[in-house]
């Protein structure tokens, strides 16, 4: 894994979150807050969990100790938190070089917490993929499917928005 690939995967993650949040904002706030998952989370809470986990991992990547529980009272609050966080993560990822990815991650007493910065970034992206799929399923149940969130769909949309330059 290299910084360019991780930034591209993060772009896909951000694109997926943007699509989810756009559709989630169409759900009445009380419905988005209803516990609808077996683990006791609502659509709002599922989306907030993605943002909260990513915010706390970013603090670890930056070697900050801050742990902040993100508990917005609405999907609009999740969306606002997401926009701010996305800018911070993009700035962090933009400053990475290949040697940074091999930096050992500061140990935490939690089981399984080991590895490198690169592994931790990949973990956050995979964690986000799991929970975005869960949120997409909830949105589909509510009649507000976000559509395809596949990586190839993202690449197709990106190419439509930014067509490659014609060959000389």
N, CA, C and O of each residue as an XYZ file, in Angstrom:
672
protein
N       0.854     -1.171      0.000
C       0.000      0.000      0.000
C       0.900      1.234      0.000
O       1.953      1.253      0.638
N       0.476      2.235     -0.708
C       1.236      3.474     -0.793
C       0.287      4.649     -0.524
O      -0.930      4.476     -0.596
N       0.812      5.829     -0.218
C      -0.051      6.968      0.114
C      -1.053      7.327     -0.986
O      -2.191      7.692     -0.691
N      -0.640      7.226     -2.239
C      -1.547      7.570     -3.340
C      -2.748      6.616     -3.353
O      -3.888      7.053     -3.511
N      -2.493      5.331     -3.190
C      -3.585      4.347     -3.166
C      -4.498      4.557     -1.969
O      -5.719      4.455     -2.095
N      -3.924      4.848     -0.819
C      -4.755      5.100      0.366
C      -5.615      6.345      0.181
O      -6.773      6.366      0.598
N      -5.058      7.382     -0.440
C      -5.858      8.583     -0.705
C      -6.997      8.270     -1.665
O      -8.103      8.784     -1.502
N      -6.741      7.440     -2.654
C      -7.789      7.062     -3.599
C      -8.883      6.258     -2.896
O     -10.070      6.487     -3.128
N      -8.488      5.329     -2.047
C      -9.484      4.556     -1.292
C     -10.266      5.446     -0.343
O     -11.461      5.244     -0.131
N      -9.587      6.432      0.228
C     -10.299      7.372      1.099
C     -11.302      8.192      0.283
O     -12.408      8.462      0.752
N     -10.929      8.582     -0.913
C     -11.864      9.315     -1.778
C     -13.123      8.493     -2.027
O     -14.230      9.032     -2.029
N     -12.956      7.195     -2.236
C     -14.121      6.322     -2.416
C     -14.953      6.288     -1.145
O     -16.178      6.399     -1.204
N     -14.311      6.136     -0.009
C     -15.004      6.129      1.275
C     -15.793      7.433      1.455
O     -16.959      7.401      1.848
N     -15.166      8.567      1.170
C     -15.830      9.863      1.315
C     -17.016      9.984      0.359
O     -18.072     10.494      0.734
N     -16.840      9.522     -0.858
C     -17.919      9.531     -1.849
C     -19.097      8.703     -1.348
O     -20.248      9.119     -1.478
N     -18.816      7.539     -0.780
C     -19.871      6.676     -0.243
C     -20.589      7.356      0.913
O     -21.819      7.356      0.974
N     -19.825      7.931      1.823
C     -20.434      8.625      2.968
C     -21.286      9.799      2.497
O     -22.377     10.018      3.024
N     -20.810     10.547      1.526
C     -21.585     11.678      1.014
C     -22.920     11.204      0.445
O     -23.952     11.840      0.664
N     -22.900     10.094     -0.280
C     -24.146      9.549     -0.844
C     -25.089      9.082      0.253
O     -26.292      9.336      0.196
N     -24.542      8.397      1.254
C     -25.365      7.927      2.373
C     -25.997      9.094      3.118
O     -27.196      9.088      3.399
N     -25.191     10.082      3.431
C     -25.703     11.216      4.197
C     -26.748     12.008      3.408
O     -27.726     12.483      3.985
N     -26.553     12.153      2.115
C     -27.540     12.855      1.289
C     -28.898     12.156      1.373
O     -29.931     12.810      1.513
N     -28.890     10.838      1.290
C     -30.159     10.096      1.374
C     -30.690     10.069      2.805
O     -31.901     10.132      3.013
N     -29.799      9.975      3.793
C     -30.235      9.933      5.192
C     -30.897     11.240      5.605
O     -31.788     11.240      6.454
N     -30.475     12.345      5.020
C     -31.106     13.630      5.336
C     -32.555     13.691      4.855
O     -33.311     14.557      5.297
N     -32.951     12.796      3.966
C     -34.332     12.733      3.486
C     -35.255     12.008      4.464
O     -36.478     12.102      4.350
N     -34.681     11.293      5.415
C     -35.454     10.523      6.386
C     -35.894     11.460      7.509
O     -35.086     12.263      7.977
N     -37.148     11.383      7.954
C     -37.553     12.210      9.096
C     -36.634     11.931     10.300
O     -36.300     10.777     10.569
N     -36.230     12.978     11.014
C     -35.276     12.809     12.120
C     -35.676     11.746     13.143
O     -34.825     10.998     13.624
N     -36.946     11.678     13.472
C     -37.369     10.678     14.458
C     -37.218      9.256     13.921
O     -36.925      8.336     14.684
N     -37.414      9.072     12.626
C     -37.232      7.750     12.008
C     -35.751      7.392     11.958
O     -35.384      6.247     12.225
N     -34.902      8.348     11.624
C     -33.462      8.100     11.558
C     -32.888      7.770     12.936
O     -31.842      7.129     13.037
N     -33.573      8.205     13.997
C     -33.100      7.953     15.365
C     -33.681      6.668     15.959
O     -33.270      6.259     17.045
N     -34.621      6.027     15.274
C     -35.213      4.778     15.779
C     -34.190      3.653     15.759
O     -33.450      3.487     14.789
N     -34.156      2.895     16.825
C     -33.277      1.724     16.875
C     -33.866      0.683     15.930
O     -34.976      0.192     16.138
N     -33.113      0.361     14.900
C     -33.602     -0.571     13.875
C     -32.633     -1.719     13.615
O     -32.913     -2.609     12.811
N     -31.491     -1.692     14.299
C     -30.501     -2.747     14.097
C     -30.455     -3.659     15.316
O     -30.740     -3.218     16.429
N     -30.100     -4.920     15.119
C     -30.019     -5.851     16.252
C     -29.028     -5.421     17.336
O     -29.171     -5.812     18.494
N     -28.026     -4.620     16.967
C     -27.038     -4.181     17.955
C     -27.486     -2.946     18.729
O     -26.723     -2.404     19.528
N     -28.724     -2.496     18.495
C     -29.269     -1.374     19.243
C     -28.970     -0.009     18.659
O     -29.195      1.007     19.317
N     -28.468      0.034     17.436
C     -28.154      1.313     16.804
C     -29.231      1.714     15.806
O     -29.916      0.874     15.223
N     -29.355      3.001     15.631
C     -30.238      3.570     14.617
C     -29.409      3.914     13.381
O     -28.188      3.754     13.376
N     -30.079      4.381     12.349
C     -29.371      4.869     11.164
C     -28.459      6.028     11.558
O     -27.286      6.048     11.187
N     -28.989      6.991     12.305
C     -28.184      8.133     12.751
C     -26.967      7.668     13.540
O     -25.853      8.143     13.319
N     -27.192      6.726     14.471
C     -26.090      6.241     15.311
C     -25.043      5.474     14.497
O     -23.850      5.552     14.789
N     -25.483      4.744     13.490
C     -24.550      4.001     12.633
C     -23.642      4.973     11.890
O     -22.428      4.779     11.830
N     -24.234      6.012     11.328
C     -23.450      7.019     10.613
C     -22.531      7.781     11.574
O     -21.386      8.080     11.234
N     -23.029      8.090     12.761
C     -22.213      8.795     13.754
C     -21.044      7.918     14.210
O     -19.954      8.425     14.477
N     -21.269      6.610     14.299
C     -20.201      5.694     14.694
C     -19.050      5.727     13.686
O     -17.882      5.705     14.075
N     -19.371      5.779     12.418
C     -18.334      5.857     11.386
C     -17.481      7.105     11.610
O     -16.252      7.039     11.592
N     -18.144      8.239     11.821
C     -17.432      9.507     12.011
C     -16.646      9.486     13.316
O     -15.490      9.908     13.347
N     -17.252      9.007     14.379
C     -16.597      8.969     15.685
C     -15.336      8.105     15.660
O     -14.279      8.520     16.134
N     -15.460      6.912     15.108
C     -14.302      6.013     15.044
C     -13.193      6.632     14.203
O     -12.023      6.579     14.582
N     -13.550      7.214     13.072
C     -12.540      7.809     12.197
C     -11.855      8.995     12.869
O     -10.647      9.182     12.727
N     -12.627      9.791     13.599
C     -12.051     10.944     14.306
C     -11.038     10.481     15.349
O      -9.968     11.076     15.481
N     -11.364      9.440     16.079
C     -10.469      8.964     17.125
C      -9.236      8.274     16.552
O      -8.148      8.392     17.117
N      -9.386      7.561     15.449
C      -8.204      6.989     14.800
C      -7.300      8.088     14.261
O      -6.077      7.986     14.360
N      -7.881      9.129     13.697
C      -7.067     10.238     13.199
C      -6.227     10.828     14.333
O      -5.053     11.139     14.135
N      -6.810     10.980     15.498
C      -6.059     11.501     16.648
C      -4.866     10.594     16.957
O      -3.779     11.089     17.256
N      -5.054      9.289     16.890
C      -3.950      8.356     17.135
C      -2.893      8.469     16.052
O      -1.698      8.452     16.347
N      -3.319      8.586     14.800
C      -2.354      8.719     13.705
C      -1.498      9.957     13.898
O      -0.309      9.965     13.582
N      -2.125     11.011     14.426
C      -1.413     12.269     14.645
C      -0.686     12.289     15.992
O      -0.100     13.300     16.379
N      -0.734     11.162     16.694
C      -0.096     11.006     18.009
C      -0.677     11.956     19.048
O       0.027     12.466     19.920
N      -1.973     12.175     18.928
C      -2.713     12.949     19.933
C      -3.488     11.953     20.789
O      -3.889     10.895     20.303
N      -3.695     12.281     22.038
C      -4.401     11.377     22.944
C      -5.904     11.626     22.998
O      -6.639     10.870     23.633
N      -6.349     12.660     22.349
C      -7.753     13.051     22.461
C      -8.694     11.937     22.031
O      -8.560     11.368     20.948
N      -9.650     11.638     22.905
C     -10.724     10.724     22.560
C     -12.022     11.474     22.790
O     -12.330     11.890     23.907
N     -12.761     11.634     21.733
C     -14.001     12.387     21.814
C     -15.131     11.511     21.296
O     -15.069     10.994     20.181
N     -16.153     11.352     22.106
C     -17.326     10.611     21.644
C     -18.191     11.582     20.849
O     -18.561     12.651     21.335
N     -18.495     11.200     19.649
C     -19.291     12.023     18.737
C     -20.727     11.526     18.814
O     -21.027     10.428     18.348
N     -21.613     12.322     19.395
C     -23.008     11.916     19.573
C     -23.945     13.020     19.097
O     -24.570     13.691     19.918
N     -24.052     13.217     17.811
C     -24.966     14.243     17.302
C     -26.414     13.808     17.518
O     -26.714     12.618     17.604
N     -27.295     14.786     17.601
C     -28.703     14.464     17.836
C     -29.515     14.364     16.545
O     -30.736     14.211     16.586
N     -28.836     14.451     15.403
C     -29.537     14.371     14.121
C     -28.572     13.941     13.025
O     -27.354     13.983     13.193
N     -29.144     13.530     11.905
C     -28.314     13.216     10.738
C     -27.629     14.487     10.239
O     -26.499     14.435      9.752
N     -28.305     15.620     10.359
C     -27.674     16.889      9.964
C     -26.419     17.135     10.809
O     -25.418     17.636     10.296
N     -26.465     16.789     12.087
C     -25.295     16.914     12.946
C     -24.183     15.968     12.533
O     -23.005     16.323     12.583
N     -24.560     14.758     12.123
C     -23.565     13.806     11.621
C     -22.909     14.387     10.370
O     -21.689     14.344     10.217
N     -23.732     14.924      9.488
C     -23.229     15.467      8.227
C     -22.251     16.614      8.476
O     -21.212     16.689      7.820
N     -22.561     17.492      9.399
C     -21.669     18.605      9.720
C     -20.343     18.077     10.295
O     -19.269     18.559      9.934
N     -20.429     17.100     11.178
C     -19.213     16.509     11.735
C     -18.390     15.811     10.680
O     -17.161     15.866     10.702
N     -19.066     15.153      9.755
C     -18.382     14.448      8.672
C     -17.615     15.424      7.783
O     -16.464     15.165      7.432
N     -18.240     16.541      7.418
C     -17.575     17.509      6.542
C     -16.292     18.040      7.182
O     -15.266     18.162      6.512
N     -16.348     18.354      8.466
C     -15.162     18.851      9.158
C     -14.087     17.776      9.237
O     -12.913     18.045      8.980
N     -14.483     16.566      9.590
C     -13.524     15.477      9.720
C     -12.874     15.146      8.382
O     -11.663     14.936      8.310
N     -13.671     15.099      7.338
C     -13.155     14.752      6.013
C     -12.017     15.689      5.616
O     -11.010     15.244      5.067
N     -12.172     16.964      5.889
C     -11.113     17.924      5.560
C      -9.842     17.620      6.353
O      -8.741     17.705      5.810
N      -9.986     17.267      7.632
C      -8.821     16.955      8.467
C      -8.112     15.692      7.977
O      -6.884     15.654      7.897
N      -8.885     14.669      7.654
C      -8.279     13.410      7.204
C      -7.575     13.620      5.870
O      -6.463     13.131      5.669
N      -8.211     14.337      4.969
C      -7.577     14.595      3.669
C      -6.253     15.349      3.842
O      -5.273     15.045      3.162
N      -6.224     16.318      4.738
C      -4.983     17.064      4.984
C      -3.914     16.128      5.547
O      -2.751     16.215      5.154
N      -4.293     15.239      6.460
C      -3.333     14.295      7.024
C      -2.797     13.365      5.938
O      -1.587     13.169      5.819
N      -3.701     12.797      5.150
C      -3.289     11.864      4.103
C      -2.423     12.548      3.042
O      -1.509     11.931      2.494
N      -2.705     13.805      2.758
C      -1.928     14.534      1.750
C      -0.470     14.704      2.179
O       0.415     14.823      1.332
N      -0.220     14.715      3.479
C       1.139     14.912      3.963
C       1.953     13.636      4.130
O       3.104     13.694      4.563
N       1.378     12.490      3.796
C       2.087     11.224      3.983
C       3.072     10.934      2.855
O       2.818     11.244      1.691
N       4.196     10.336      3.226
C       5.087      9.769      2.218
C       5.193      8.267      2.510
O       4.788      7.823      3.584
N       5.717      7.501      1.595
C       5.730      6.039      1.764
C       6.365      5.553      3.070
O       5.917      4.555      3.636
N       7.388      6.236      3.551
C       8.032      5.770      4.789
C       7.127      5.953      6.008
O       7.251      5.210      6.981
N       6.227      6.922      5.968
C       5.301      7.134      7.085
C       4.424      5.911      7.332
O       4.079      5.611      8.475
N       4.068      5.212      6.271
C       3.133      4.091      6.400
C       3.715      2.938      7.199
O       2.969      2.114      7.729
N       5.034      2.868      7.293
C       5.685      1.807      8.062
C       5.924      2.182      9.522
O       6.439      1.378     10.299
N       5.550      3.399      9.888
C       5.736      3.837     11.274
C       4.895      2.972     12.206
O       3.700      2.791     11.973
N       5.507      2.440     13.255
C       4.713      1.640     14.198
C       3.636      2.504     14.851
O       3.858      3.667     15.188
N       2.495      1.910     15.013
C       1.389      2.582     15.667
C       1.618      2.530     17.168
O       2.011      1.493     17.702
N       1.378      3.631     17.844
C       1.518      3.648     19.303
C       0.570      2.610     19.891
O      -0.603      2.541     19.524
N       1.093      1.811     20.800
C       0.307      0.721     21.380
C      -0.783      1.253     22.295
O      -0.613      2.256     22.988
N      -1.872      0.571     22.275
C      -3.012      0.834     23.135
C      -3.248     -0.469     23.879
O      -2.898     -1.527     23.356
N      -3.821     -0.443     25.064
C      -4.025     -1.707     25.770
C      -5.102     -2.601     25.149
O      -5.330     -3.712     25.628
N      -5.751     -2.141     24.114
C      -6.819     -2.943     23.510
C      -6.247     -4.140     22.757
O      -5.203     -4.027     22.114
N      -6.925     -5.288     22.834
C      -6.453     -6.458     22.076
C      -6.452     -6.163     20.576
O      -7.326     -5.463     20.063
N      -5.477     -6.698     19.904
C      -5.415     -6.554     18.455
C      -4.929     -5.198     17.987
O      -4.905     -4.937     16.784
N      -4.538     -4.323     18.913
C      -4.101     -2.992     18.525
C      -2.596     -3.002     18.299
O      -1.807     -2.803     19.223
N      -2.229     -3.232     17.083
C      -0.815     -3.291     16.742
C      -0.669     -2.995     15.256
O      -1.653     -2.858     14.528
N       0.540     -2.905     14.843
C       0.783     -2.708     13.423
C       1.346     -1.347     13.124
O       1.910     -0.670     13.983
N       1.179     -0.972     11.889
C       1.762      0.255     11.375
C       0.685      1.278     11.078
O      -0.507      0.972     11.091
N       1.123      2.490     10.812
C       0.190      3.539     10.421
C      -0.579      3.118      9.168
O      -1.792      3.313      9.095
N       0.111      2.546      8.187
C      -0.561      2.096      6.964
C      -1.648      1.081      7.253
O      -2.731      1.150      6.671
N      -1.372      0.130      8.153
C      -2.372     -0.875      8.514
C      -3.552     -0.226      9.223
O      -4.698     -0.620      9.008
N      -3.282      0.764     10.063
C      -4.358      1.442     10.781
C      -5.253      2.230      9.830
O      -6.473      2.245      9.995
N      -4.663      2.876      8.847
C      -5.463      3.609      7.863
C      -6.329      2.642      7.077
O      -7.513      2.896      6.857
N      -5.738      1.533      6.655
C      -6.509      0.532      5.925
C      -7.629     -0.044      6.803
O      -8.734     -0.291      6.321
N      -7.339     -0.253      8.078
C      -8.364     -0.731      9.007
C      -9.559      0.232      9.047
O     -10.709     -0.204      8.991
N      -9.289      1.522      9.140
C     -10.369      2.508      9.208
C     -11.205      2.485      7.926
O     -12.429      2.605      7.973
N     -10.541      2.330      6.795
C     -11.282      2.261      5.528
C     -12.160      1.016      5.465
O     -13.296      1.080      4.995
N     -11.643     -0.113      5.936
C     -12.433     -1.354      5.934
C     -13.567     -1.281      6.961
O     -14.672     -1.759      6.703
N     -13.298     -0.691      8.106
C     -14.316     -0.481      9.132
C     -15.437      0.389      8.562
O     -16.619      0.092      8.734
N     -15.048      1.461      7.885
C     -16.035      2.334      7.260
C     -16.856      1.602      6.215
O     -18.058      1.835      6.095
N     -16.217      0.715      5.454
C     -16.946     -0.045      4.427
C     -18.006     -0.940      5.065
O     -19.122     -1.048      4.557
N     -17.656     -1.576      6.170
C     -18.636     -2.424      6.847
C     -19.856     -1.608      7.271
O     -20.993     -1.996      7.005
N     -19.614     -0.486      7.926
C     -20.728      0.281      8.468
C     -21.471      1.085      7.408
O     -22.661      1.355      7.569
N     -20.794      1.474      6.325
C     -21.542      2.126      5.252
C     -22.482      1.124      4.596
O     -23.580      1.490      4.176
N     -22.066     -0.130      4.503
C     -22.964     -1.167      3.962
C     -24.179     -1.351      4.869
O     -25.298     -1.515      4.384
N     -23.962     -1.323      6.173
C     -25.090     -1.447      7.103
C     -26.032     -0.251      6.979
O     -27.252     -0.415      6.978
N     -25.465      0.945      6.874
C     -26.296      2.141      6.710
C     -27.050      2.105      5.382
O     -28.216      2.497      5.323
N     -26.401      1.643      4.322
C     -27.060      1.539      3.021
C     -28.234      0.574      3.086
O     -29.277      0.813      2.477
N     -28.065     -0.506      3.818
C     -29.156     -1.482      3.958
C     -30.327     -0.848      4.707
O     -31.480     -1.047      4.324
N     -30.052     -0.099      5.754
C     -31.130      0.582      6.485
C     -31.835      1.595      5.592
O     -33.064      1.660      5.569
N     -31.065      2.375      4.867
C     -31.673      3.346      3.953
C     -32.546      2.653      2.913
O     -33.622      3.149      2.577
N     -32.097      1.523      2.406
C     -32.888      0.779      1.422
C     -34.195      0.302      2.050
O     -35.250      0.361      1.418
N     -34.123     -0.169      3.292
C     -35.350     -0.585      3.996
C     -36.321      0.572      4.159
O     -37.537      0.376      4.133
N     -35.786      1.782      4.327
C     -36.631      2.966      4.485
C     -37.108      3.532      3.146
O     -37.815      4.540      3.106
N     -36.715      2.873      2.049
C     -37.118      3.341      0.727
C     -36.259      4.477      0.192
O     -36.703      5.223     -0.681
N     -35.031      4.625      0.701
C     -34.130      5.701      0.298
C     -32.751      5.141     -0.039
O     -31.740      5.607      0.487
N     -32.714      4.157     -0.905
C     -31.440      3.522     -1.254
C     -30.439      4.551     -1.766
O     -30.794      5.435     -2.546
N     -29.182      4.432     -1.324
C     -28.161      5.338     -1.848
C     -27.642      4.916     -3.215
O     -26.789      5.594     -3.788
N     -28.141      3.812     -3.741
C     -27.636      3.303     -5.012
C     -26.364      2.505     -4.803
O     -26.008      2.164     -3.675
N     -25.695      2.218     -5.879
C     -24.472      1.423     -5.822
C     -23.353      2.216     -5.159
O     -23.123      3.382     -5.480
N     -22.663      1.564     -4.230
C     -21.532      2.195     -3.552
C     -20.212      1.514     -3.910
O     -19.188      1.759     -3.273
N     -20.242      0.669     -4.920
C     -19.050     -0.076     -5.321
C     -17.932      0.858     -5.770
O     -18.170      1.963     -6.258
N     -16.734      0.385     -5.593
C     -15.549      1.142     -6.004
C     -15.583      1.447     -7.506
O     -15.241      2.553     -7.922
N     -15.992      0.479     -8.307
C     -16.026      0.702     -9.754
C     -17.070      1.760    -10.122
O     -16.865      2.532    -11.059
N     -18.170      1.799     -9.401
C     -19.187      2.838     -9.616
C     -18.582      4.210     -9.321
O     -18.793      5.171    -10.062
N     -17.835      4.280     -8.235
C     -17.142      5.520     -7.871
C     -16.183      5.942     -8.994
O     -16.158      7.107     -9.390
N     -15.393      4.980     -9.504
C     -14.453      5.311    -10.581
C     -15.181      5.801    -11.825
O     -14.732      6.742    -12.480
N     -16.317      5.159    -12.158
C     -17.099      5.600    -13.314
C     -17.583      7.035    -13.131
O     -17.475      7.853    -14.044
N     -18.117      7.335    -11.949
C     -18.610      8.692    -11.696
C     -17.477      9.708    -11.700
O     -17.640     10.823    -12.196
N     -16.340      9.330    -11.153
C     -15.192     10.233    -11.136
C     -14.732     10.527    -12.557
O     -14.384     11.664    -12.876
N     -14.728      9.511    -13.407
C     -14.301      9.713    -14.787
C     -15.287     10.614    -15.539
O     -14.882     11.414    -16.382
N     -16.582     10.480    -15.230
C     -17.568     11.376    -15.867
C     -17.360     12.818    -15.418
O     -17.488     13.749    -16.213
N     -17.038     12.995    -14.139
C     -16.829     14.344    -13.614
C     -15.504     14.942    -14.074
O     -15.400     16.147    -14.302
N     -14.487     14.080    -14.209
C     -13.149     14.528    -14.604
C     -12.637     13.631    -15.721
O     -11.801     12.759    -15.484
N     -13.135     13.840    -16.943
C     -12.702     12.972    -18.048
C     -11.194     13.054    -18.267
O     -10.584     14.109    -18.093
N     -10.610     11.929    -18.649
C      -9.165     11.957    -18.925
C      -8.871     12.870    -20.115
O      -9.689     13.031    -21.022
N      -7.700     13.449    -20.080
C      -7.299     14.328    -21.184
C      -7.112     13.486    -22.438
O      -6.611     12.363    -22.370
N      -7.513     14.028    -23.575
C      -7.324     13.285    -24.817
C      -5.837     13.112    -25.123
O      -5.027     13.976    -24.787
N      -5.481     12.009    -25.753
C      -4.057     11.800    -26.100
C      -3.631     12.817    -27.166
O      -4.441     13.286    -27.965
N      -2.386     13.127    -27.151
C      -1.837     14.096    -28.113
C      -1.553     13.429    -29.420
O      -1.088     14.078    -30.356
